[in-house]
Amino acid sequence: MELLSLSAVELSAAIREGKTSAPEAMKAVLYQIQSTEEIYHCYVTIDRDGAIKRAEQAQRRIEAGELTGPLAGVPMAVKDNLCTEGMRTTCSSRILDNYVPTFTAQAVKNLENAGAVLIGKTNMDEFAMGSTTETSWYGPTRNPRDPEHVPGGSSGGSAAAVAAGECFFALGSDTGGSIRQPAGYCGVVGMKPTYGTVSRYGLVAYGSSLDQIGPLTGNVTDCAAVLEVIASHDPKDSTSVKRQDTDFASALNTDVTGMRIGIPRDYFEEGLDGEVKTAVLQAAAVLRERGAVVEEFDLGLVQYAIPTYYTIAAAEASSNLERFDGIKYGYRAPGDMGLHAMYKQTRSQGFGPEVKRRIMLGSFVLSSGYYNAYYLKALKVKAMIKNAFDQAFAEYDLILGPVSPTTAPRLGESLADPIRMYLGDIYTISANLAGLPGICVPCGRDSGGLPIGLQLVGDCFQEKKILRAAFAYEQAIKSAGQ
């Protein structure tokens, strides 16, 4: 049995049936990591000895009948901004290089309780600020589909690890597309749930009103299984929502007859690569052939999404990152100096250029005299964007479009032009501003062999509709042998 060719759900079934074991699966993954990690650099921390011990513990619980779920015994990876007790959590920043939490993020704990086995922590853009996983203090991650290209970001390490077979699934965080965009670049499935569906307890905050944890997987079935485990109400998170409809695996059927899908004309205008446009519209045609009603419509306000997002996210980031001052934990600038000098030196040396850029932008828009002109105005536009989506979902079940204007750029291209990097988020940001769920499913490749991602966005708490459409498309492509 070729273990790495199995999906997460298939592997767990094989373990429970006695065809293989959790330690054997972990050893297969660790061997793959040893073979490819030097090229791709998906991880910041790999706990080899601990992973084997955890796999052995999971195996004993499976044999005792304590673990019967679809993820029991499955090796997983976690983005390095999710706290893990006893295992360092760096956010890929020098300022947290030596930080070891005393607690575990609730989403990770849910997976461990379900029997999933942690391998280690994946690389990311520093403090989730970036779209390429090149701003990491530990160096860039490379795209397993073509190592000369970026894997996307900020959850690029998680997406690349899934694509490279260095884990069976991974967790990422999505503030403006940071799960869906790298999923599109790496040719895997990535989902951002409705805001509040997954507890943010233990997630190192970037933009608190936008952040959401979600899965990166090899297929839609695995995505539903992971989401079902991590979705839970958590009293430790004031934004956590009580939901009764979290049996997401029940939504996996191929019947999309009568489902109304809207395609925003605004998404297919200037700036969208021709090959990406063709692949996404072909995917829409597949769903139409399956019985969905697919129509074009005008969404509006698309051009305001990026400035609105970067105003709000930077403002929240400048506030959230105030705590990293060299006093309580993390890096402290060496030398004998006064308190204020130590603050300045610690933050100057500990943060990278992109993080400093966003902290300064956020401090500016929150400052006296500019708050009303920028931050308050951005909040008003955010409400207008949410209203535009509300009107769209009065007519349609889902909105279909591209994940990114292009396929994965080459390493180094985006860092030389930050504005271009920001514009790459144009199709994903609105879902975060409106708190909506969205999924990325692979829908083809460009002439260079790089993956193209299809994005499906639903109304709040409509993950089941998204998963059903994504599953229907995935199965249609599979049956066609594509």
C-alpha positions as CSV (number, residue, x, y, z in Angstrom):
1,M,0.0,0.0,0.0
2,E,1.4,3.4,-1.1
3,L,0.5,5.4,2.0
4,L,1.2,8.8,0.6
5,S,-1.2,8.3,-2.3
6,L,-4.1,8.0,0.1
7,S,-6.3,10.9,1.2
8,A,-6.5,11.7,4.9
9,V,-9.9,10.0,5.2
10,E,-8.7,6.9,3.3
11,L,-5.6,6.6,5.5
12,S,-7.6,6.8,8.7
13,A,-10.0,4.1,7.4
14,A,-7.0,1.9,6.5
15,I,-5.5,2.4,10.0
16,R,-8.8,1.6,11.7
17,E,-9.2,-1.6,9.5
18,G,-5.7,-2.7,10.5
19,K,-4.2,-2.4,7.0
20,T,-1.6,-0.1,8.3
21,S,-0.8,1.9,11.5
22,A,-0.5,5.4,12.6
23,P,3.3,5.0,13.3
24,E,3.8,3.6,9.8
25,A,2.0,6.5,8.3
26,M,4.0,9.0,10.3
27,K,7.3,7.3,9.3
28,A,6.2,7.5,5.7
29,V,5.6,11.2,6.0
30,L,8.8,11.9,7.9
31,Y,10.7,10.0,5.1
32,Q,9.0,12.2,2.5
33,I,10.0,15.3,4.5
34,Q,13.6,14.1,4.7
35,S,13.6,13.6,0.9
36,T,12.0,16.9,-0.2
37,E,12.1,19.5,2.7
38,E,15.5,20.8,1.7
39,I,14.0,21.8,-1.6
40,Y,10.6,23.2,-0.6
41,H,11.2,24.4,3.0
42,C,7.6,23.9,4.1
43,Y,8.3,23.7,7.8
44,V,9.8,25.9,10.5
45,T,9.7,23.2,13.2
46,I,9.6,19.4,12.7
47,D,9.2,17.4,15.9
48,R,10.3,14.0,14.6
49,D,10.6,12.1,17.9
50,G,7.5,13.7,19.4
51,A,5.5,12.9,16.2
52,I,6.4,9.2,16.4
53,K,5.4,9.1,20.1
54,R,2.1,10.9,19.4
55,A,1.4,8.4,16.5
56,E,2.1,5.5,18.8
57,Q,-0.3,6.9,21.4
58,A,-3.0,7.4,18.8
59,Q,-2.5,3.8,17.6
60,R,-3.1,2.5,21.1
61,R,-6.3,4.6,21.4
62,I,-7.5,3.4,18.0
63,E,-6.9,-0.3,18.9
64,A,-8.8,0.3,22.2
65,G,-11.8,1.7,20.3
66,E,-11.4,5.2,21.7
67,L,-10.8,6.9,18.4
68,T,-13.2,6.0,15.6
69,G,-13.4,9.3,13.6
70,P,-12.3,9.9,10.0
71,L,-9.0,11.6,11.0
72,A,-7.8,9.2,13.6
73,G,-4.0,8.5,13.2
74,V,-3.6,10.9,10.4
75,P,-0.4,13.0,10.3
76,M,-1.1,16.8,10.1
77,A,0.8,20.1,10.0
78,V,-0.1,23.4,11.6
79,K,0.7,26.9,10.5
80,D,3.2,28.5,12.8
81,N,0.9,31.2,14.1
82,L,-1.2,28.6,15.9
83,C,0.0,28.1,19.5
84,T,1.1,24.6,20.4
85,E,2.0,23.7,24.0
86,G,5.7,22.7,24.4
87,M,6.4,23.4,20.7
88,R,7.7,26.8,19.6
89,T,5.4,29.1,17.8
90,T,7.4,31.8,15.8
91,C,4.9,33.3,13.3
92,S,8.1,33.1,11.1
93,S,9.4,36.2,12.9
94,R,12.7,36.8,14.6
95,I,10.9,38.5,17.4
96,L,9.2,35.1,18.4
97,D,12.1,32.8,17.5
98,N,12.4,31.4,21.0
99,Y,8.7,31.5,22.0
100,V,7.3,28.2,23.4
101,P,3.6,28.5,24.3
102,T,2.1,27.0,27.5
103,F,-1.2,26.3,25.8
104,T,-2.6,24.9,22.5
105,A,-4.9,26.6,20.1
106,Q,-8.5,25.3,20.3
107,A,-8.6,24.2,16.6
108,V,-5.4,22.2,17.0
109,K,-6.7,20.7,20.3
110,N,-9.9,19.6,18.6
111,L,-7.9,17.8,15.9
112,E,-5.7,16.1,18.5
113,N,-8.8,15.0,20.4
114,A,-10.0,13.5,17.2
115,G,-6.8,11.5,16.9
116,A,-4.9,13.5,14.3
117,V,-1.1,13.5,14.9
118,L,0.9,16.7,14.8
119,I,4.2,16.6,12.8
120,G,5.3,20.2,13.2
121,K,4.8,23.9,12.3
122,T,4.7,25.2,8.8
123,N,6.5,28.2,7.3
124,M,4.5,31.4,6.6
125,D,4.8,35.1,5.8
126,E,5.9,36.9,8.9
127,F,2.9,37.4,11.2
128,A,0.8,36.4,8.2
129,M,1.7,39.6,6.4
130,G,2.3,38.7,2.8
131,S,1.0,36.7,-0.2
132,T,4.1,34.6,-1.1
133,T,5.7,33.1,2.0
134,E,8.8,35.1,1.2
135,T,8.7,37.5,4.1
136,S,9.5,34.7,6.6
137,W,12.5,35.2,8.9
138,Y,13.5,31.6,8.1
139,G,13.5,32.0,4.3
140,P,11.0,31.4,1.6
141,T,9.0,28.3,0.9
142,R,9.0,27.0,-2.7
143,N,6.1,25.7,-4.7
144,P,6.2,21.9,-5.1
145,R,4.6,22.3,-8.6
146,D,7.6,24.4,-9.7
147,P,10.3,25.3,-7.1
148,E,11.2,28.5,-9.0
149,H,7.8,29.9,-8.1
150,V,6.2,30.9,-4.8
151,P,3.6,28.8,-3.0
152,G,1.4,31.8,-2.2
153,G,0.8,33.1,1.3
154,S,0.6,33.7,4.0
155,S,-0.3,30.0,4.6
156,G,2.2,28.9,1.9
157,G,4.0,26.4,4.0
158,S,0.8,24.6,4.8
159,A,-0.3,24.5,1.2
160,A,3.1,23.4,0.0
161,A,3.4,20.7,2.6
162,V,0.0,19.2,1.5
163,A,1.1,19.5,-2.2
164,A,4.5,17.9,-1.5
165,G,3.1,15.0,0.4
166,E,4.8,16.2,3.6
167,C,1.5,15.9,5.5
168,F,-2.0,14.6,4.8
169,F,-3.7,17.9,5.7
170,A,-2.8,21.2,7.3
171,L,-4.3,24.1,9.1
172,G,-3.8,27.7,7.9
173,S,-5.3,31.1,8.7
174,D,-7.1,33.4,6.3
175,T,-7.2,37.1,6.9
176,G,-7.5,38.3,3.2
177,G,-7.2,35.0,1.3
178,S,-4.2,33.4,3.0
179,I,-5.7,29.9,2.8
180,R,-7.5,30.1,-0.6
181,Q,-4.7,31.9,-2.6
182,P,-1.9,29.4,-1.7
183,A,-4.3,26.5,-2.2
184,G,-4.8,27.9,-5.8
185,Y,-1.1,28.3,-6.4
186,C,-0.2,24.8,-5.1
187,G,-3.2,23.0,-6.6
188,V,-4.8,21.8,-3.4
189,V,-8.1,22.5,-1.7
190,G,-8.3,25.3,0.9
191,M,-11.3,26.7,2.8
192,K,-12.0,29.8,4.8
193,P,-15.1,29.2,7.0
194,T,-17.7,31.8,8.1
195,Y,-16.1,34.2,10.6
196,G,-16.7,32.7,14.1
197,T,-17.2,29.1,13.0
198,V,-13.7,28.1,14.2
199,S,-12.3,29.4,17.5
200,R,-9.5,31.9,17.2
201,Y,-8.2,31.0,20.7
202,G,-4.5,30.4,20.3
203,L,-4.2,32.1,16.9
204,V,-1.6,34.9,17.0
205,A,-3.8,37.8,15.9
206,Y,-3.1,39.8,12.7
207,G,-6.5,41.4,11.9
208,S,-8.8,40.2,14.6
209,S,-12.0,41.1,12.8
210,L,-10.8,39.3,9.7
211,D,-8.8,36.3,10.8
212,Q,-10.2,32.8,10.5
213,I,-8.6,29.3,10.7
214,G,-9.3,26.7,8.1
215,P,-8.2,23.5,6.4
216,L,-5.8,22.8,3.5
217,T,-6.3,19.4,2.1
218,G,-5.8,17.2,-1.0
219,N,-9.5,16.9,-1.8
220,V,-13.0,18.2,-0.8
221,T,-13.8,15.1,1.3
222,D,-10.8,15.7,3.5
223,C,-11.7,19.4,3.7
224,A,-15.2,18.6,5.0
225,A,-13.8,16.1,7.5
226,V,-11.3,18.6,8.9
227,L,-13.8,21.4,9.0
228,E,-16.2,19.2,10.9
229,V,-13.7,18.6,13.6
230,I,-12.3,22.2,14.0
231,A,-15.8,23.9,13.9
232,S,-16.9,24.3,17.5
233,H,-18.2,27.0,19.9
234,D,-15.5,28.2,22.3
235,P,-16.3,30.4,25.3
236,K,-12.7,31.5,25.3
237,D,-13.3,33.3,22.0
238,S,-15.9,36.1,22.2
239,T,-16.5,35.9,18.5
240,S,-17.1,32.2,18.4
241,V,-20.6,31.2,17.1
242,K,-22.8,28.4,18.3
243,R,-23.8,26.3,15.3
244,Q,-25.8,23.1,15.0
245,D,-25.2,22.5,11.3
246,T,-21.5,21.3,11.4
247,D,-22.1,17.9,9.9
248,F,-20.3,19.0,6.8
249,A,-19.5,15.6,5.4
250,S,-23.3,15.1,4.8
251,A,-23.2,17.8,2.2
252,L,-20.9,15.8,-0.1
253,N,-23.1,14.8,-3.0
254,T,-23.0,15.7,-6.7
255,D,-26.5,17.0,-7.1
256,V,-26.3,20.7,-7.9
257,T,-29.5,20.7,-10.0
258,G,-31.2,24.1,-9.7
259,M,-28.3,25.7,-7.6
260,R,-28.0,29.3,-8.7
261,I,-24.4,30.4,-9.2
262,G,-23.5,34.0,-10.0
263,I,-20.4,35.1,-11.8
264,P,-19.4,38.8,-11.1
265,R,-18.6,40.6,-14.4
266,D,-16.2,42.8,-12.3
267,Y,-14.0,39.7,-11.7
268,F,-13.3,39.1,-15.4
269,E,-12.2,42.6,-16.5
270,E,-8.8,44.0,-17.0
271,G,-6.0,42.4,-15.0
272,L,-7.1,38.8,-15.1
273,D,-4.7,36.5,-16.9
274,G,-6.3,34.9,-20.0
275,E,-5.5,31.3,-19.1
276,V,-6.9,31.8,-15.6
277,K,-10.1,33.3,-17.1
278,T,-10.6,30.4,-19.5
279,A,-10.0,27.7,-16.8
280,V,-12.5,29.3,-14.4
281,L,-15.2,29.8,-17.0
282,Q,-14.7,26.2,-18.1
283,A,-15.2,25.1,-14.5
284,A,-18.5,27.2,-14.5
285,A,-19.5,25.3,-17.6
286,V,-19.0,22.0,-15.9
287,L,-21.3,23.0,-13.1
288,R,-23.9,24.3,-15.6
289,E,-23.7,20.8,-17.3
290,R,-24.4,19.3,-13.9
291,G,-27.7,21.2,-13.6
292,A,-26.6,24.5,-11.9
293,V,-28.0,27.8,-13.1
294,V,-25.0,29.9,-13.9
295,E,-25.4,33.6,-14.7
296,E,-23.3,36.8,-14.9
297,F,-24.2,39.8,-12.7
298,D,-22.7,43.0,-11.4
299,L,-21.4,42.8,-7.9
300,G,-19.9,46.3,-7.6
301,L,-17.4,47.8,-5.1
302,V,-14.7,45.4,-6.1
303,Q,-12.2,48.2,-6.7
304,Y,-12.6,49.4,-3.1
305,A,-11.9,46.0,-1.5
306,I,-8.1,46.3,-1.4
307,P,-7.8,49.8,0.1
308,T,-10.5,49.0,2.6
309,Y,-8.9,45.7,3.6
310,Y,-5.4,47.1,4.0
311,T,-6.6,50.1,6.0
312,I,-8.6,47.9,8.4
313,A,-6.1,45.0,8.6
314,A,-3.1,47.4,9.1
315,A,-4.9,49.3,11.8
316,E,-5.7,46.1,13.7
317,A,-2.2,44.8,13.2
318,S,-0.6,47.9,14.6
319,S,-2.7,47.4,17.7
320,N,-2.2,43.6,18.0
321,L,1.6,43.8,17.5
322,E,2.1,46.3,20.3
323,R,2.6,43.5,22.7
324,F,5.9,42.4,21.1
325,D,8.2,44.7,23.0
326,G,11.0,42.5,24.3
327,I,9.6,42.5,27.9
328,K,7.3,39.6,28.4
329,Y,8.5,37.0,25.8
330,G,10.3,36.6,22.5
331,Y,13.4,38.4,21.2
332,R,15.0,41.3,23.1
333,A,17.7,43.5,21.6
334,P,21.1,42.9,23.3
335,G,23.0,45.6,25.1
336,D,22.7,47.9,28.1
337,M,20.2,50.6,27.2
338,G,17.2,52.5,28.6
339,L,13.6,51.2,28.4
340,H,12.5,53.2,25.4
341,A,15.7,52.5,23.5
342,M,15.3,48.8,24.2
343,Y,11.7,49.0,22.8
344,K,12.9,50.7,19.6
345,Q,15.9,48.3,19.1
346,T,13.9,45.2,19.8
347,R,11.1,46.1,17.4
348,S,13.5,47.4,14.7
349,Q,15.6,44.2,14.8
350,G,12.8,41.8,15.5
351,F,10.3,42.7,12.8
352,G,10.9,42.4,9.1
353,P,10.3,45.2,6.4
354,E,6.7,44.1,5.5
355,V,5.6,43.9,9.1
356,K,7.1,47.4,9.8
357,R,5.4,48.8,6.7
358,R,1.9,47.6,7.9
359,I,2.5,48.7,11.5
360,M,3.4,52.2,10.3
361,L,0.4,52.3,8.0
362,G,-1.9,51.1,10.7
363,S,-0.6,53.6,13.2
364,F,-1.0,56.4,10.7
365,V,-4.7,55.6,9.9
366,L,-5.5,55.4,13.6
367,S,-3.7,58.6,14.5
368,S,-5.5,61.9,15.5
369,G,-6.6,63.8,12.5
370,Y,-6.6,60.7,10.1
371,Y,-8.9,58.3,12.0
372,N,-12.1,59.7,10.4
373,A,-10.6,60.2,7.0
374,Y,-9.2,56.7,6.6
375,Y,-10.1,54.1,9.3
376,L,-13.7,55.2,9.9
377,K,-14.3,55.5,6.2
378,A,-12.9,52.0,5.6
379,L,-15.4,50.6,8.1
380,K,-18.2,52.3,6.3
381,V,-17.1,50.8,2.9
382,K,-16.7,47.4,4.6
383,A,-20.4,47.6,5.5
384,M,-21.3,48.6,1.9
385,I,-19.3,45.6,0.6
386,K,-21.3,43.3,3.0
387,N,-24.5,44.8,1.8
388,A,-23.5,44.2,-1.8
389,F,-23.0,40.5,-1.0
390,D,-26.3,40.4,0.8
391,Q,-28.0,41.6,-2.3
392,A,-26.2,39.1,-4.4
393,F,-27.1,36.2,-2.1
394,A,-30.7,37.2,-2.3
395,E,-30.5,36.0,-6.0
396,Y,-27.7,33.4,-5.9
397,D,-26.7,30.4,-3.8
398,L,-23.0,30.9,-4.6
399,I,-20.6,33.3,-6.3
400,L,-18.0,31.8,-8.6
401,G,-14.7,33.4,-9.7
402,P,-11.0,33.1,-9.8
403,V,-8.8,32.9,-6.7
404,S,-6.0,35.1,-8.0
405,P,-5.5,37.2,-11.2
406,T,-2.5,35.0,-12.2
407,T,-0.9,31.7,-11.4
408,A,2.0,31.7,-8.9
409,P,4.7,34.3,-9.7
410,R,8.4,33.6,-9.7
411,L,10.3,33.9,-6.5
412,G,11.5,37.5,-5.9
413,E,9.0,39.2,-8.3
414,S,6.4,40.2,-5.7
415,L,8.9,41.4,-3.0
416,A,10.3,43.9,-5.5
417,D,6.7,45.3,-6.1
418,P,4.6,45.2,-2.9
419,I,1.6,46.9,-4.6
420,R,1.5,44.1,-7.1
421,M,1.5,41.6,-4.2
422,Y,-1.4,43.5,-2.6
423,L,-3.4,43.5,-5.9
424,G,-3.0,39.7,-6.1
425,D,-5.6,39.5,-3.2
426,I,-8.4,41.3,-5.1
427,Y,-10.7,38.3,-5.5
428,T,-10.2,36.9,-2.0
429,I,-10.3,39.9,0.3
430,S,-14.1,40.7,0.1
431,A,-15.0,37.4,1.7
432,N,-13.0,38.3,4.8
433,L,-14.5,41.9,4.9
434,A,-18.0,40.4,4.8
435,G,-17.2,37.4,7.0
436,L,-18.2,34.9,4.3
437,P,-17.1,31.3,3.7
438,G,-15.1,30.5,0.6
439,I,-13.3,27.5,-0.9
440,C,-10.6,27.1,-3.5
441,V,-10.6,24.0,-5.7
442,P,-8.0,23.2,-8.4
443,C,-9.5,23.8,-11.9
444,G,-6.6,23.3,-14.3
445,R,-3.1,24.4,-15.2
446,D,-1.6,27.2,-17.3
447,S,0.7,26.6,-20.2
448,G,3.7,26.5,-17.8
449,G,2.1,23.7,-15.8
450,L,1.2,25.9,-12.8
451,P,-2.1,25.2,-11.0
452,I,-5.2,27.5,-11.4
453,G,-7.7,27.8,-8.6
454,L,-11.5,28.1,-8.7
455,Q,-13.1,30.1,-5.9
456,L,-16.7,29.5,-4.6
457,V,-18.1,31.9,-2.0
458,G,-21.3,31.5,-0.1
459,D,-23.5,33.4,2.2
460,C,-22.7,33.3,6.0
461,F,-23.1,29.7,7.4
462,Q,-23.6,28.2,4.0
463,E,-20.5,26.0,3.9
464,K,-22.6,23.0,3.0
465,K,-23.6,24.6,-0.3
466,I,-20.0,25.5,-1.1
467,L,-18.8,22.0,-0.3
468,R,-21.6,20.4,-2.3
469,A,-20.7,22.5,-5.4
470,A,-17.0,22.0,-4.9
471,F,-17.5,18.2,-4.5
472,A,-19.7,18.0,-7.6
473,Y,-17.1,19.8,-9.7
474,E,-14.2,17.7,-8.3
475,Q,-16.1,14.5,-9.1
476,A,-17.1,15.6,-12.5
477,I,-13.4,16.4,-13.4
478,K,-12.3,13.1,-11.8
479,S,-14.8,11.1,-13.9
480,A,-13.7,12.9,-17.0
481,G,-10.1,11.8,-16.3
482,Q,-8.8,15.4,-16.1
